[in-house]
Amino acid sequence: MEYSEYIRQTRYFYDLTLSEFGKRVGYSVGYISDIERKRVNASDKFKTAVLREFPRTDAFDRFLMEIKRGDFNGG
């Protein structure tokens, strides 16, 4: 999974808008949108902020695996 998709799926998992996600990690909506749209590469500082605010959990890892397999049904 590309990092841009990882960010989008993280937002989806936690049910956050770009604005809500940005406030939690300390980055602008525009920057996060540019990452998701592959206009820019995420900085190491951004990646660190994301992992600090949204640490990987077993539930999140299962969610990502379901997405990868195409098994996620949205519920």
C-alpha positions as CSV (number, residue, x, y, z in Angstrom):
1,M,0.0,0.0,0.0
2,E,1.4,3.4,-0.9
3,Y,1.7,6.0,1.9
4,S,-0.9,8.2,0.3
5,E,-3.4,5.4,0.5
6,Y,-2.3,4.6,4.1
7,I,-3.1,8.1,5.2
8,R,-6.5,8.0,3.5
9,Q,-7.3,4.7,5.1
10,T,-6.1,5.9,8.5
11,R,-8.6,8.8,8.2
12,Y,-11.3,6.5,7.2
13,F,-10.6,4.0,10.1
14,Y,-10.8,6.8,12.6
15,D,-13.7,8.6,10.8
16,L,-11.8,11.9,10.4
17,T,-12.1,14.7,7.9
18,L,-8.9,16.2,6.5
19,S,-9.4,19.1,8.9
20,E,-9.8,16.9,11.9
21,F,-6.8,14.7,10.9
22,G,-4.7,17.8,10.3
23,K,-5.5,19.3,13.7
24,R,-4.5,16.0,15.4
25,V,-1.2,15.8,13.6
26,G,-0.4,19.5,13.3
27,Y,-0.4,19.9,9.5
28,S,-2.6,21.8,7.1
29,V,-5.5,20.3,5.1
30,G,-3.7,21.3,1.9
31,Y,-0.5,19.4,2.8
32,I,-2.4,16.3,3.8
33,S,-4.5,16.5,0.6
34,D,-1.4,16.9,-1.5
35,I,0.0,13.7,0.1
36,E,-3.2,11.8,-0.5
37,R,-3.3,13.0,-4.1
38,K,0.4,12.1,-4.5
39,R,1.4,15.7,-5.3
40,V,4.1,15.7,-2.6
41,N,5.9,13.1,-0.6
42,A,5.3,13.1,3.1
43,S,8.1,14.4,5.2
44,D,9.7,12.3,7.9
45,K,8.3,14.7,10.5
46,F,4.8,14.2,9.1
47,K,5.2,10.4,9.2
48,T,6.4,10.6,12.8
49,A,3.5,12.8,13.8
50,V,1.0,10.4,12.2
51,L,2.5,7.4,14.1
52,R,2.6,9.3,17.4
53,E,-1.0,10.3,17.1
54,F,-2.3,7.1,15.4
55,P,-0.1,4.2,16.6
56,R,-0.6,0.9,14.8
57,T,-3.0,-1.4,16.6
58,D,-4.1,-4.9,15.9
59,A,-7.5,-3.6,14.9
60,F,-6.1,-1.1,12.5
61,D,-3.8,-3.8,11.0
62,R,-6.7,-6.1,10.5
63,F,-8.6,-3.3,8.8
64,L,-5.7,-2.7,6.4
65,M,-5.5,-6.4,5.6
66,E,-9.3,-6.5,4.9
67,I,-8.8,-3.5,2.5
68,K,-5.9,-5.2,0.8
69,R,-7.8,-8.5,0.3
70,G,-11.0,-6.6,-0.7
71,D,-12.9,-8.1,2.2
72,F,-13.9,-4.9,3.9
73,N,-17.7,-4.3,3.8
74,G,-17.8,-0.9,5.4
75,G,-19.3,-2.1,8.7
